[in-house]
Amino acid sequence: MAADGLLVPGSAQDAFPRHRPFDDVGVARRKADSARESVAEALDPSQQRKAQRVVYATAREAKERQQQGLPPVDSFEVAAREWFEVNRGGWVKGYAD
């Protein structure tokens, strides 16, 4: 730490913060309260976070597919294309072309 009390860039204190930074103490308290409520309701906060990550990842993937002009993952078109690729090997040559 420098003489003026500020962290020196590149120092060990700068590289290894002592706490996890939050935007606000209120945010940390709300997260802790939410976790306590989940535990009181016999829900695992860790499992809830994992499920939320899956929801976010699925939404992100759907948005990316839409931007690329691809159909949604759970659409009939995707299922039909998969079925076609699986079954095309058993057809007469030229039928699937």
C-alpha positions as a Markdown table, in Angstrom:
| # | Residue | x | y | z |
|---|---|---|---|---|
| 1 | Met | 0.0 | 0.0 | 0.0 |
| 2 | Ala | 1.3 | 3.4 | -0.9 |
| 3 | Ala | 1.9 | 6.1 | 1.8 |
| 4 | Asp | -1.4 | 7.8 | 0.8 |
| 5 | Gly | -3.4 | 4.7 | 1.7 |
| 6 | Leu | -4.2 | 3.7 | -1.9 |
| 7 | Leu | -3.4 | 0.4 | -3.5 |
| 8 | Val | -0.4 | 0.2 | -5.7 |
| 9 | Pro | -1.3 | -1.3 | -9.1 |
| 10 | Gly | 0.3 | -4.7 | -9.5 |
| 11 | Ser | 0.9 | -5.2 | -5.7 |
| 12 | Ala | -0.2 | -8.3 | -3.9 |
| 13 | Gln | -2.9 | -6.3 | -2.2 |
| 14 | Asp | -4.3 | -5.3 | -5.5 |
| 15 | Ala | -4.1 | -8.8 | -7.0 |
| 16 | Phe | -5.8 | -10.5 | -4.1 |
| 17 | Pro | -8.8 | -8.6 | -2.7 |
| 18 | Arg | -9.8 | -9.5 | 0.8 |
| 19 | His | -13.5 | -9.7 | 0.0 |
| 20 | Arg | -15.9 | -10.3 | -2.8 |
| 21 | Pro | -16.9 | -6.9 | -4.1 |
| 22 | Phe | -20.6 | -6.1 | -4.1 |
| 23 | Asp | -22.3 | -3.1 | -5.7 |
| 24 | Asp | -23.8 | -2.3 | -2.4 |
| 25 | Val | -24.1 | -3.6 | 1.1 |
| 26 | Gly | -27.9 | -3.7 | 0.6 |
| 27 | Val | -27.4 | -6.1 | -2.4 |
| 28 | Ala | -25.4 | -8.4 | -0.2 |
| 29 | Arg | -28.0 | -8.3 | 2.5 |
| 30 | Arg | -30.8 | -9.1 | 0.1 |
| 31 | Lys | -28.9 | -12.0 | -1.3 |
| 32 | Ala | -28.2 | -13.4 | 2.2 |
| 33 | Asp | -31.9 | -12.9 | 3.2 |
| 34 | Ser | -33.0 | -14.7 | 0.0 |
| 35 | Ala | -30.7 | -17.6 | 0.7 |
| 36 | Arg | -31.9 | -17.8 | 4.3 |
| 37 | Glu | -35.6 | -17.9 | 3.1 |
| 38 | Ser | -34.7 | -20.6 | 0.6 |
| 39 | Val | -33.1 | -22.7 | 3.3 |
| 40 | Ala | -36.1 | -22.2 | 5.6 |
| 41 | Glu | -38.3 | -23.5 | 2.8 |
| 42 | Ala | -36.1 | -26.6 | 2.4 |
| 43 | Leu | -34.7 | -25.4 | -0.9 |
| 44 | Asp | -31.0 | -25.6 | -1.8 |
| 45 | Pro | -29.8 | -22.1 | -2.8 |
| 46 | Ser | -26.9 | -23.7 | -4.7 |
| 47 | Gln | -29.3 | -25.7 | -6.8 |
| 48 | Gln | -31.5 | -22.6 | -7.4 |
| 49 | Arg | -28.4 | -20.7 | -8.7 |
| 50 | Lys | -27.5 | -23.6 | -11.0 |
| 51 | Ala | -31.0 | -23.7 | -12.4 |
| 52 | Gln | -31.0 | -20.0 | -12.9 |
| 53 | Arg | -27.7 | -20.3 | -14.9 |
| 54 | Val | -29.3 | -22.9 | -17.1 |
| 55 | Val | -32.2 | -20.6 | -17.8 |
| 56 | Tyr | -29.9 | -17.7 | -18.7 |
| 57 | Ala | -27.8 | -19.9 | -20.9 |
| 58 | Thr | -30.8 | -21.3 | -22.7 |
| 59 | Ala | -32.2 | -17.8 | -23.3 |
| 60 | Arg | -28.8 | -16.6 | -24.5 |
| 61 | Glu | -28.5 | -19.5 | -26.9 |
| 62 | Ala | -32.0 | -18.9 | -28.2 |
| 63 | Lys | -31.2 | -15.2 | -28.8 |
| 64 | Glu | -28.0 | -16.1 | -30.6 |
| 65 | Arg | -29.8 | -18.6 | -32.9 |
| 66 | Gln | -32.4 | -16.0 | -33.7 |
| 67 | Gln | -29.7 | -13.5 | -34.6 |
| 68 | Gln | -28.1 | -16.0 | -36.9 |
| 69 | Gly | -31.4 | -16.7 | -38.6 |
| 70 | Leu | -31.6 | -20.3 | -37.2 |
| 71 | Pro | -34.9 | -21.9 | -36.0 |
| 72 | Pro | -35.5 | -22.3 | -32.2 |
| 73 | Val | -34.0 | -25.4 | -30.7 |
| 74 | Asp | -37.3 | -26.9 | -29.8 |
| 75 | Ser | -39.0 | -26.2 | -33.2 |
| 76 | Phe | -40.5 | -28.8 | -35.6 |
| 77 | Glu | -37.9 | -27.8 | -38.2 |
| 78 | Val | -35.0 | -28.8 | -36.0 |
| 79 | Ala | -36.6 | -32.1 | -35.2 |
| 80 | Ala | -37.4 | -32.8 | -38.8 |
| 81 | Arg | -33.8 | -32.0 | -39.9 |
| 82 | Glu | -32.4 | -34.3 | -37.2 |
| 83 | Trp | -34.8 | -37.1 | -38.3 |
| 84 | Phe | -33.8 | -36.6 | -41.9 |
| 85 | Glu | -30.1 | -36.9 | -41.2 |
| 86 | Val | -30.5 | -40.0 | -39.0 |
| 87 | Asn | -32.7 | -41.8 | -41.6 |
| 88 | Arg | -31.1 | -40.7 | -44.9 |
| 89 | Gly | -28.5 | -43.5 | -44.8 |
| 90 | Gly | -31.2 | -46.2 | -45.3 |
| 91 | Trp | -32.8 | -44.7 | -48.3 |
| 92 | Val | -32.1 | -45.4 | -52.0 |
| 93 | Lys | -29.3 | -43.2 | -53.4 |
| 94 | Gly | -30.7 | -40.1 | -55.0 |
| 95 | Tyr | -33.9 | -40.1 | -52.8 |
| 96 | Ala | -32.6 | -37.8 | -50.1 |
| 97 | Asp | -30.7 | -35.5 | -52.5 |
